[in-house]
Amino acid sequence: MNSIEKRAIGSIGGIFALRMIGLFMIVPVFSVYGSNYAHATPFLIGLAVGIYGLGQAIFQIPMSMAADKFPRKPMIFFGLLLFAIGGIVAATATDIYGVIIGRALAGSGAVSGVMMALLADVTREQQRTKAMATMGLTIATSIMLSFALGPMMVASVGMSGLFWLTAGFAVLAMLLLLLVPTPVRVLKHNLDNKSIGAQLKEVLAIADLNRLHFGIFALHLTMTAIFVIVPHQLGEVLGLEVRQQGLVYLPLLFVGFAIAIPFIIIAEKKQKMRQVFLSAIAVMVAALLSLTVGSQYGIGLILGLGLYFIGFNLLEATIPSWISKKAPVANKATAMGINSSSQFLGAFFGGALGGMLLNQGVMLSWGLLGGVMALALLLILPIAQPPYLTSTTMAIPKQADLSAWSQQVMDVEGVDEVVVMPKDGVAYLKLDKQKLTDNSRQLLSQLTQTKLDI
């Protein structure tokens, strides 16, 4: 990776980590501590956990579609601001309704898809899979780490303190956004004259993208529901208080992370993403079904959760990479937005479902969640391997008229996209090698005043 890509991955990864830790510290403790709020009921507690996902689900698509037409970074800043305000509202709430309002407001800052699209802009095709996998692992690790930190911290700072931390993390994320490169995109097909309906229809017509959307929906539905149910089971089966439960999550996090990494490498380097992806879903089905029959015992509960975390890490790492490969060039943010919307819609239904399952038998709860993942496996099974593309880095000639130069490069046969970073003096070209001719290579060499090895 070059310095621009490393800076982009570090800063965007930091933004994701701060948001995810702030958000998910709440999940494993709220089903217990949420009962301290006035007017709290099991359903309202589950709703408070999941309402953030509903806000994200509603606003991800329109914000991401707008980000395919307008600059991405200002939209990300606005989303982080809403996230911070929502954290403050929840931190100052005295009843369950105030928490729900704060969580809903935070959820309206729906910019996960926009951030993924921005990362795709500033990384080359050869490095994008690595970048997206790194981001997926960052998200998965942040979520798992937050599940450990939340129980450890809630006894000392309370629920209000956790919400204040959420707001503080959002402010830090705004500062990190300043470090992200600011790209200027030049596309073969301009979106300015394309209607919103046509823009959305183009993405929704791709069947494999829809399979990935359902996969992320099922993943986060089961994950959110699990962490409404599990704190009570860890208390009943292992006799652990909420503040002690992080000692269970942390080892499972590191084991799952360590096991997932070699399979992610195989998926990318050996181009076995489909096989690894489907195997990860099958592992999660097996984990949830094993919890159906064995979660009443300590060893069964730990092993089942460990298997689930392995599959969770694999899917979180591979889905963003797959979306970036399969999405149309001009509609990357839209595709990412639909996927993020599906993710958070799953979190909303998972939170509500977990709340309803709190008073039900453990076999019914785990069996139902296992059925959701089994359905996902069945629907995703026909998915094809993602395309493996290429791009190159070009230096921008000194004294060049940036707009005219970019358009000249864009007009060369075989060039599908140009992303220009003026401050860094470089541009990324997305290439279709089947359309790239000797004349195209010669023209590109003349425009960049360098010999190209493509």
KAZI-V593250 format. One record per pair of residues at least 4 apart in sequence whose C-alpha atoms are under 6 Angstrom apart, sorted by the first residue. I is the first residue (numbers start at 1). J is the second residue. D is the distance in whole Angstrom. If there is no record, write none. Layout:
I&J&D, I&J&D
This chain:
1&5&6, 5&123&6, 8&12&6, 8&180&5, 9&13&6, 11&176&6, 11&180&6, 13&135&6, 15&173&5, 16&20&6, 17&21&6, 17&142&5, 18&169&5, 20&24&6, 20&142&6, 20&143&6, 21&25&6, 21&142&6, 21&146&5, 22&166&4, 24&143&6, 24&146&6, 25&146&5, 25&147&6, 25&150&4, 26&30&6, 28&147&6, 28&227&5, 30&34&5, 31&228&6, 35&40&5, 37&95&5, 37&96&5, 38&95&4, 40&96&6, 42&355&5, 43&355&5, 46&351&5, 46&352&5, 46&355&4, 47&51&6, 47&352&5, 48&100&5, 49&351&5, 50&347&6, 50&348&4, 50&351&4, 51&104&6, 51&348&6, 52&103&5, 52&104&5, 52&107&4, 53&57&6, 53&344&4, 53&345&5, 53&347&5, 53&348&5, 54&345&5, 54&348&5, 55&104&6, 55&107&4, 55&108&5, 56&60&6, 56&107&5, 56&108&6, 56&110&5, 56&341&6, 56&344&6, 57&341&4, 57&344&5, 57&345&5, 59&108&6, 59&110&6, 60&64&6, 60&110&5, 60&337&5, 60&341&5, 61&65&6, 61&337&5, 61&338&5, 64&114&5, 64&333&5, 64&334&5, 64&337&5, 65&334&5, 67&72&5, 68&333&6, 76&111&6, 79&109&4, 79&110&6, 79&111&6, 80&170&6, 82&106&6, 82&109&5, 83&106&4, 83&109&6, 84&167&4, 84&170&5, 86&102&4, 86&103&6, 86&105&5, 86&106&4, 87&163&5, 87&166&6, 87&167&5, 89&102&5, 90&99&4, 90&102&4, 91&160&4, 91&163&5, 91&164&6, 93&98&5, 93&99&6, 113&333&6, 113&336&4, 113&337&4, 113&340&6, 114&333&6, 117&332&6, 117&333&5, 123&128&5, 124&128&6, 124&391&6, 125&390&5, 125&391&5, 126&390&6, 128&132&6, 129&133&6, 129&321&5, 130&134&6, 132&320&6, 132&321&5, 133&317&5, 133&318&6, 133&321&6, 136&316&5, 136&317&4, 137&141&6, 137&317&5, 138&142&6, 140&313&6, 140&316&6, 141&145&6, 142&146&6, 144&253&6, 146&150&6, 148&246&4, 148&249&5, 148&250&6, 150&154&6, 151&242&5, 151&243&4, 151&246&6, 152&243&5, 154&158&5, 157&161&5, 183&420&6, 183&421&5, 184&419&6, 184&420&5, 185&418&6, 185&419&4, 186&418&5, 187&417&5, 188&416&6, 197&201&6, 208&383&6, 211&380&5, 213&339&5, 213&342&6, 215&376&6, 216&343&5, 217&342&5, 217&343&5, 217&346&4, 220&224&6, 220&343&6, 220&346&5, 220&347&5, 221&346&4, 221&347&5, 221&350&4, 222&226&6, 222&350&6, 222&369&6, 224&347&6, 224&350&5, 224&351&5, 225&350&4, 225&351&5, 225&354&4, 226&230&6, 228&354&5, 233&237&6, 234&238&5, 234&240&6, 235&239&4, 235&240&5, 235&241&6, 240&244&6, 249&253&6, 252&256&6, 252&306&5, 256&309&6, 256&310&4, 260&310&6, 260&314&6, 265&269&6, 266&270&5, 267&271&5, 267&272&4, 267&273&4, 273&277&6, 274&385&5, 280&311&5, 283&311&6, 284&308&5, 284&311&5, 285&370&5, 285&373&6, 285&374&6, 287&304&5, 287&307&5, 287&308&5, 288&366&6, 288&370&5, 289&370&6, 290&294&6, 290&304&6, 291&295&5, 291&304&5, 292&363&5, 292&366&5, 292&367&5, 294&300&5, 295&300&5, 295&301&4, 300&304&6, 315&319&6, 323&327&6, 327&332&6, 328&332&6, 333&337&6, 337&341&6, 341&345&6, 346&350&6, 349&353&6, 350&354&6, 363&367&6, 364&368&6, 376&380&6, 377&381&6, 391&429&5, 391&430&4, 391&431&5, 392&428&6, 392&429&5, 393&427&6, 393&428&5, 394&426&6, 394&427&5, 395&426&4, 396&425&5, 396&426&5, 401&405&6, 402&406&6, 410&415&6, 412&440&6, 413&440&6, 414&431&6, 414&432&5, 414&435&5, 414&436&4, 415&430&6, 415&431&5, 416&430&6, 416&431&6, 417&429&6, 417&430&5, 418&428&6, 418&429&5, 419&427&5, 419&428&5, 420&427&4, 421&426&6, 421&427&6, 436&440&6, 445&449&6, 445&450&5, 445&451&5, 445&452&6
